[in-house]
Amino acid sequence: MNQNMSEPGSFDQAIYTANLAIVAQRWPDIHRQIVAAEIPRSVELTHGFPCKSMVVDGIHLGSCFSRKAEAELQASLIPEENDTAWVYGVGLGDLPRQLLKRSNLRSIQVVCLNFSVLRQSFGNFDHQDWLADSRVNLLSGWAEHEIFFPFAAVPSCLQLAGEQACHIRDLVQLELATPFLKEKNTEKNENLKIRLEENERFLKQDPDVNELFNTRCGQTFVVAGAGPTLSEQYAWINAKRSELVIIAVDAAFKPLAKAGIYPDIVVCIDSHEGLGSFFYDVDLDPAEHIPLVYFPQVFSDVLVSWPGKRFAALSEHPIHSTLREKYSRATLYSSGSVIHPAVDLAVKMGAAEIIFAGADFAFPKGQSHVENFSVGGHETTRTSPHWVLNWRGEKIQTIPNLRGYLRDLERYIDTHPSIKFFNCSQEGAKIRGVLLRSQTN
Amino acid sequence: MNPLTLRQNLDAAVVAFRVGMEASGSERLAGFIDCLTRQIVMYPPQVIAELQPLLNELMAAQARRDYTFVADLLEYPLSTLLNQAT
């Protein structure tokens, strides 16, 4: 497309001033943040297309062909009958403008995700019509901890979300990905059904996980994931071993064992056959006294070969609905990651405080897992464009799945205010609701 | 297994990218490219020549995660060109 040329971003002071005057009057806090915002690395205006658009750091804020059609499509996520709408991202202002055409709409909450981008948009596009509409409320994504429904989003603003808005961005993206994930899970669930039938014999004979509930009241638990930072924790865990109840996720068992640390409980939920490798090439004799808590979709060989006692658990997921009706087994929280039921087990066993070890939800130092987690040692990941913030406020690479697991864990933590949650490494993803604690404490 | 046609993949990718459903859009885009790869031998040389730079732009936009522009390229110039080819 030869006409796909961009020109350096101009900045129309008159338009900017007019837009900003409304913001200053209606939302002084937002005004301050826009004025203080830095200029993006690169801003270009498109020309030669049917529509004027703007490109910030390589991302088009809106369509170059039909911004109206694009906004109509985005607005279609908000049912016509709703009188309230949430909009994540401003872009060029087309989405709120489109929604305001609905006469039954009484309020639109527009959440800004990057003030630098918004400043540039205000300096190039007239936003006065929708900003001045009394039904509009402008909010900062910095201050939001949860998303609200029904909502629509400006995708470019999700890509360009600022560091402080990454939490709300992740929740929006997680929600938008949910229909696709459900579709994928439906395909996967057909295979899982076969596995569940195969493993029903274990479920029938093994005791209920609820036998472990309230057996360690008031104690300090370590929930060990298989993230790269697990190895940073070996020394202090070893030193304080007798004071801790350690629940290891399946992939963390071997690295812990090779460091001389055998957990008190192992939790296993993965259905893939690679799960077996988490228990190869390691001395399983000490595991004779270690309970294995499992969901019945796990790779059957693991259940057969586990030398210790097994405890069956179920989740609230629809895939377990038939088994829940058939067998009386307690449920553990699960939203895709084995960390979730491991934490829920700790809570239900009576934990007063839970310390995360190796729960990184990201790839610190380019590694996906701790060394020895599987056959072949630790994996080095490919470069990922996705990121989360670590405990030092630095961007670290991750993948959307891990980001989703992180946000679901944070939601779980939010619902358990009486329990203290800690993390001991600054390298992994920062977990909201969790305090950083020195390894030596 | 992606049973959708070239057009269905294109349309689904456009909708998904426009509303922010990145994973779904990426899968449909991959389905579109698969279909196109199979069908391209049937297109006239002039269409193939015009497709090449558009596909290069498409890949570049996808690589920088500029999904709005990916949707633009699919919905407008590529769609028009493919309509001419069939």
Interface residues (C-beta under 8 A of the other chain):
Chain A: M1 N4 V55 G58 I59 H60 L61 G62 S63 C64 F65 E70 L73 Q74 S76 L77 A152 A153 V154 P155 S156 L158 Q159 V172 Q173 L176 A177 P179 F180 L181 E183 P385 P400
Chain B: V15 A16 F17 R18 V19 G20 M21 E22 A23 S24 E27 P53 L54 E57 R64 R65 D66 Y67 T68 F69 A71 D72 L73 E75 Y76 P77
